[in-house]
Every structure is written in structure tokens, then in C-alpha cells.
């Protein structure tokens, strides 16, 4: 009886000592939380689905704080401002239908720059021939429209341009970046770079945009006919 009790006590003590030694020998792992800027991609499998749900839930917290915008799309975007309407444009430019290619001026600095728009519609008279199956605004008419915006800059008392003697004299470095199609709004900016009043020559830079992307750009020469020497 005493021998069995002694052996039992020895076994229990040895097992307890081995468990304590094994626990003391096991490496300790410290848990370090990653910084907030670090993002982890979930792995494939069931665990990835759980991680993905947690990640989506965390990301949606910020979005949930913003109220949902239920404004109809037709009320979200403001119209272009009107600095000059079509009647005021007709008072400055000599062009008439079907060659008046400026509908509205939205910014105007006389003798410096102007920004105007051309609403490109399927009813424009050039679309039946360019092209019947794919209506694209001809590049030469884009350049002409930009030159007319240049005329709105130059035909001002500050510059001394004459409506009777104003001509499109030349173009250089013209590039067409994207096609302009029916339904687009062509936004054109023309800026005066250099003016030689003695010879009546003006150099301008122009860019045309659709949806904020450049579709045409180039350098323009205008003959103002204002030379007096």
C-alpha cells in the first residue's frame, strides 16, 4: 500500500514538473496590432469570406455616416453661366447660320481670353454627310468654332479689332484628341498670347473640351486689320 502510494505521488510530481518545464520551454508570442494604415487582403477560402465581411463592415461605417443623396440627376448639375447670349454674340461676330458655331459665352475677359460653348446636336447641317452612319463633328469646324471664340476676344474696343476687317490667318500645332459626336457640349477656351498692333496680327492659343477632356488644341493667327502704320 505504501509502495503504491509512493509511486503515485512520484508519477504526479513528475507529470507536473514535465508540464511546467514544457510550458516554460514553449516560446512566447507577443501579439502586435498592425497600424491603422496597413490593409490586409483576405485569403481564399471560408476564412477569407469572414475577413471580407469584417473589412466591408468597417469600411461601411464611414459611408453610413453620410446621408443618402436622393436628389434626382436632373437637379444635380447646374447650367453653364451666361455672360453673352446668342443675340450678344451676333452683335459681335459677322457669322450667321449655318456657320455661326458659338451658342453661349460663359467667361469673357475682353482682349485677354474667352470661354464659350457649342451644343453639338444631330440637327447640325453637317451630320447628314459626316457621317451618315456615325455622326462626328468635322475637325475643321471645331477649329472654325474656336476661331470664332477668338473673334469674341479680339473684336473689342480694348484691342482695336474691326468687324469688317477680321480674318482667320493661320493655324499651327493643331491636334485632335477625341471625336466629338452629336449630344456633346464643346467647351472652347481661347487666350491671347501676343498682339502686334502695328501689323494687326494676333497669336492665340486654344483648347476645346468635352466632359473636361481635351478634344482639340492648337495655335491660331488672327488678322485684325487694325494696323494704321
C-alpha positions in Angstrom: 0.0 0.0 0.0 2.8 2.4 0.9 4.7 1.5 -2.2 1.7 2.2 -4.5 1.1 5.5 -2.7 4.7 6.5 -3.1 4.8 5.6 -6.8 1.5 7.5 -7.4 3.0 10.6 -5.8 6.2 10.3 -7.8 4.2 10.0 -11.0 2.1 13.0 -10.3 5.1 15.1 -9.3 7.0 14.1 -12.5 4.0 14.8 -14.7 3.5 18.2 -13.1 7.2 19.0 -13.4 7.3 17.9 -17.1 4.2 20.0 -17.8 5.7 23.0 -16.1 9.0 22.5 -17.9 7.3 22.2 -21.3 5.3 25.3 -20.6 8.4 27.1 -19.6 10.3 25.9 -22.7 7.5 26.9 -25.1 8.3 30.2 -27.0 6.2 33.1 -26.0 4.4 35.0 -28.8 3.6 38.7 -28.4 0.6 40.0 -30.2 1.3 43.3 -32.1 -1.6 45.2 -33.6 -0.8 46.5 -37.1 -1.1 50.3 -37.7 -4.3 51.6 -39.0 -2.8 52.4 -42.4 -1.9 48.8 -43.1 -4.6 46.9 -45.0 -4.6 43.1 -45.4 -6.1 41.2 -48.3 -8.2 38.2 -47.2 -7.0 34.8 -48.4 -9.1 32.4 -50.4 -11.4 30.1 -48.5 -14.0 30.3 -45.8 -11.8 32.4 -43.6 -11.4 35.0 -46.4 -15.2 35.4 -46.6 -15.3 36.1 -42.9 -12.5 38.6 -43.2 -14.0 40.2 -46.2 -17.3 40.7 -44.3 -15.5 42.3 -41.4 -13.5 44.5 -43.8 -16.6 45.6 -45.6 -18.4 46.3 -42.3 -15.5 48.5 -41.2 -15.4 50.4 -44.5 -19.1 50.9 -44.5 -19.1 52.7 -41.1 -17.8 55.9 -42.7 -20.3 55.7 -45.6 -23.2 55.1 -43.1 -22.4 58.5 -41.5 -23.1 60.4 -44.8 -26.8 60.8 -45.6 -28.0 59.2 -48.8 -28.3 61.6 -51.7 -31.7 61.2 -53.2 -31.5 64.3 -55.4 -32.7 63.5 -59.0 -30.0 63.6 -61.6 -31.7 66.4 -63.5 -31.3 68.6 -60.4 -27.7 67.8 -59.5 -25.9 69.7 -62.2 -26.1 73.5 -62.7 -26.3 75.0 -66.1 -23.4 76.9 -67.6 -23.5 80.6 -66.7 -24.4 83.1 -69.4 -22.0 86.0 -69.9 -23.1 86.6 -73.5 -26.2 85.1 -75.1 -26.7 84.3 -78.8 -28.0 87.8 -79.5 -25.0 89.5 -78.0 -22.7 87.1 -79.9 -24.5 88.0 -83.2 -23.8 91.7 -82.4 -20.1 91.0 -82.3 -19.5 88.2 -84.9 -20.5 88.7 -88.5 -21.2 84.9 -88.9 -24.7 83.7 -89.5 -26.5 80.3 -90.0 -25.2 77.8 -90.9 -21.8 79.0 -90.0 -22.2 80.6 -86.6 -20.7 77.9 -84.3 -20.9 79.6 -80.9 -24.0 79.3 -78.8 -23.1 81.0 -75.5 -20.1 82.7 -73.8 -19.6 81.6 -70.2 -16.5 83.6 -69.4 -15.1 86.8 -71.1 -12.1 88.9 -70.5 -12.0 91.4 -73.4 -8.7 91.5 -75.1 -7.4 88.6 -72.9 -9.5 85.4 -73.1 -12.9 83.9 -73.6 -14.7 80.6 -72.9 -17.7 79.6 -75.0 -19.8 76.6 -75.7 -21.2 74.9 -78.8 -24.0 72.5 -78.3 -23.5 69.7 -80.8 -26.8 68.3 -81.9 -27.9 65.8 -84.6 -29.8 68.6 -86.3 -26.5 70.3 -87.3 -26.4 70.5 -91.0 -23.0 68.8 -91.4 -24.1 65.5 -89.8 -26.0 64.1 -92.8 -22.7 63.9 -94.7 -20.2 63.4 -91.9 -21.0 60.6 -91.5 -24.5 59.1 -92.1 -23.8 56.0 -90.1 -21.6 57.7 -87.4 -22.2 61.4 -86.8 -18.9 63.1 -86.0 -18.3 66.8 -85.9 -15.7 67.7 -88.6 -12.3 68.7 -87.2 -12.2 71.8 -89.5 -15.5 73.0 -88.0 -14.1 72.5 -84.5 -11.2 74.8 -85.5 -13.6 77.3 -87.0 -15.7 77.4 -83.9 -12.6 78.0 -81.8 -11.5 80.8 -84.2 -14.9 82.4 -83.7 -14.3 82.4 -79.9 -11.0 84.1 -80.7 -13.0 86.7 -82.6 -15.0 87.4 -79.4 -11.8 88.1 -77.7 -10.3 90.3 -80.4 -13.3 92.3 -81.7 -13.3 94.6 -78.7 -12.5 98.3 -78.2 -9.7 97.4 -75.9 -7.9 95.5 -78.7 -9.0 97.7 -81.6 -10.2 94.9 -83.8 -12.6 95.7 -86.7 -15.6 93.5 -87.5 -15.2 94.4 -91.2 -11.5 93.5 -91.3 -11.1 90.5 -89.1 -9.8 87.2 -90.7 -8.6 83.8 -89.6 -5.0 84.0 -90.8 -3.4 80.6 -89.9 -3.2 77.6 -87.6 -0.3 75.6 -86.2 0.2 72.6 -84.0 -3.4 71.6 -84.2 -4.2 68.2 -82.7 -7.5 66.3 -82.5 -7.5 64.1 -79.4 -11.0 62.6 -79.4 -14.1 62.6 -81.7 -16.9 65.0 -80.9 -20.3 63.4 -81.6 -24.0 64.5 -81.5 -25.1 65.2 -77.9 -21.7 66.6 -76.8 -21.2 70.1 -75.4 -18.0 71.6 -76.8 -16.4 74.0 -74.4 -13.7 76.2 -76.0 -11.1 78.4 -74.4 -9.2 81.0 -76.4 -6.4 83.0 -74.9 -4.5 85.9 -76.5 -0.7 85.2 -76.4 0.8 88.0 -78.5 -0.6 91.0 -80.2 1.2 93.1 -82.8 -1.0 96.1 -83.3 1.3 97.7 -85.9 0.7 94.8 -88.2 -2.8 93.9 -87.0 -1.7 90.3 -86.1 -2.7 88.4 -83.0 -1.4 85.0 -81.8 -3.8 82.9 -79.7 -3.8 79.5 -78.0 -7.0 77.4 -78.0 -8.3 74.3 -76.4 -11.6 72.6 -76.7 -13.0 70.2 -74.2 -15.9 67.7 -73.8 -16.6 66.5 -70.3 -13.4 68.0 -69.0 -11.2 66.2 -71.5 -9.2 67.9 -74.3 -10.6 67.0 -77.7 -8.8 69.7 -79.8 -5.9 72.2 -79.3 -3.7 74.4 -81.4 -2.3 77.8 -82.0 -4.2 80.4 -84.1 -3.2 83.5 -86.0 -5.8 86.3 -86.4 -5.6 89.3 -88.8 -7.4 92.1 -87.0 -6.9 94.7 -89.8 -6.2 97.3 -87.1 -2.8 98.3 -88.4 -2.5 102.0 -89.1 1.2 102.5 -89.8 
